[in-house]
Amino acid sequence: MSSPPATNKAALAHMATRGFSIRTRLIALVLAALLPALWADLWVVNLTHRLEREASARLLEKTTQALSMVLDRELAPRTDAAPVLPADLQRIIDAQHLANDWRAAIIDRQGRVVARHPNHTEYTGRLITPELQAHIRAHGEGLLDTISLDGQPVTIYFSTSPQGWTYVTGMSRERFQGLVPKAVFHVGMGLLLLLVVSLMGAVWVARGIVRPIQTIKQMALDLREGRRVASERTGLLECDQVALAMGEAARSIQQARDELERQVSAAVERTHQLEQHVSHNQRVEALGRLTGGLAHEFNNLLGIIGNCAHLMRRQSTAPALTPAIDATLRAVDTGGRLTQHLLRFAGRQSVRPCALSLQRFLPEVGELLRALLGRRIELATLVDADTPPVFVDPNELELALINLALNARDAIEGHGQLQLHATLADATECEGLPSERCVRITVRDDGPGMEAAIAQRVFEPFFSTKPPHEGTGLGLSQVYGFCQQAHGRVRLQSTPRVGTTVTLVLPAHRHTPDAAQPALPHQPSIRHARVLLIEDNAALREATRVLLHAYGCEVVAAADACEALERIRTQPDIDVVLSDVVMPGDMDGIALANHLRQKLPHLPVVLISGHAGDAPLPPGVALLHKPCAPDTLVAALEQAMGQHTPG
């Protein structure tokens, strides 16, 4: 158990010997920054020195040439009869007003000084230095560093005229060199001093960094060994922050260990809860299957009651029975909607989008919402006349409106109002959607509203402001998912103490629901038609047979698909088939319709069921939902017969 830490220590020691220390890196950084600057400064000083020497040389040359020109101009008018006097030459030099540290002289052919500045009386008539004589004889003109007659180091420029006179001007060598050499010395010493100070500073800074890092290293080792880690001040802000973070990490690790122990102690309890949850899901699934089966049977009962009530209304001659029959039919419609809700919550309701007229749909949903909202909340439903239909799943849209209404009901305290409004959306609201023509459905309440932070998260799955056991957080996420699936969008606006508005923008359907029926006036009548009725429920089969007979049909009944195929074989003059979907045997209604499409493509088929599942329907086959109003049933049969009438 002790070998892994030893291995880690050896690896850390090996890594430490391979790299460079902070002190070495800081010294290298200082050298890398200062040495190029030192070189650049020396180069600039050298360039300045050279330029100043060149400027001084040009000045001496021009001064000598000027003196030569002055002397040549003064001596030109004279003849041999009028000799040149030293006083005249001295007067010419004095007239130049040279500085005291400058030197000027006129030298004859023998190398004697004839005139001089300064101290002409002391040096006139003396011979120049042999060095200067040699340069004059060798070059006749040029720049020379030499020693003057008074023993001072000077830089001179000499020029010999054709008459044999040599003109010399010069200045002290210090002046000729300028102040650059001293500047070079001062800059060099300053940079050297800066380099030394910087290196000492780097060593001092490195020492101040290494100690905190060693402290951090020790804390890391303590943390690895599981020992208590105390946050110590190191004097370096970043290291102090790291030390503080490591101390917090140590405390967090200890807390995590405690939390892990608590979690382990609670694992058995959570496992037990999970088993209960799985059992609950199984019960819910079983309840769903039971609910779907009951809804199917209930739809059959509603179909029997509805068909009988329609027969009574058609054949009754007693006006006193009309209110009772109408009430029965309304109860059948309400029961049908309730069974559709049961099927939806049981997961047995098919999801199929269709063209939906909001002028009919929203008032029907409003009746259901009023039952959910209760008496304390007033519901208002408004659909503009020019609102086009939408192409959505009616069940999903209804569920979305139910979820919004339930949220509004839970939010409103006391009495309140809820408004549903459908209208044609503006062009700006359709931007980014596949359809350029959309419908806007607005759900507005006058509840307490919500803050912006909450409004931004309401569409997140499982987000809820309700207590844990009072909300799932899936209501508004269903609204969002429905709008996305329908290629639309949803937005929410809420103002505290004012209310909340949820807007659904859904693409409008390209055609009106009735646009696909232009030939409706030419469809054949159901009267005298031979209808094959397939229904496994005997009572509903009989009630439907009597209802179709009342509309003038000749009905051939069958209890399942096998019996229906036998009826078609023995009685081939069937005009239309009306079949239930869920039937006993190996072939249900959809399978029967597919079989008839292959064998008898010209035989029209209409399916009717309380729930058909999600299996795709054959092309050209209509699906009706139980309980179905007689007018809707007859219209569907006539439309199917019209579509399959030979052209």
Protein Blocks (a to p, Z undefined) as FASTA:
>chain_A
ZZmmmmmmmmmmmmmmmmccfklmmmmmmmmmmmmmmmmmmmmmmmmmmmmmmmmmmmmm
mmmmmmmmmmmmmmmmpcfklccdfklmmmmmmmnopafkbccddddfkopafbdcehkl
lmgoiacdfklmmmmmmnopacdddddfkopacdddddddfkopacdddddfklmnomml
mmmmmmmmmmmmmmmmmmmmmmmmmmmmmmmmmmmmmmmmmmmnopacddddehiaklmm
mmmmmmmmmmmmmmmmmmmmmmmmmmmmmmmmmmmmmmmmmmmmmmmmmmmmmmmmmmmm
mmmmmmmmmmmmmmpcbfklmmmmmmmmmmmmmmmmmmmmmmmmnopaccddddddfklm
mmmmmmmmmmmnommbccdddddfklccddddfklmmmmmmmmmmmmmmmpgcjdddddd
dddddfklmgoiabfbdcddddddfbebjafklmmmmmpghiafbdfklcghlmmmmmmm
mmmmnopaddddddehkbccddddddddfbdfklmmmmlmmpccfehpacddddfblklm
mmmmmmmmmnopacdddfbfklmmmmmmmmmmbfbdcddfbdgdjbdfklmmmmmmmmmm
mlccddddfbebjadcdehiacddddddfklmmmmmmmmmmmmgcZZ
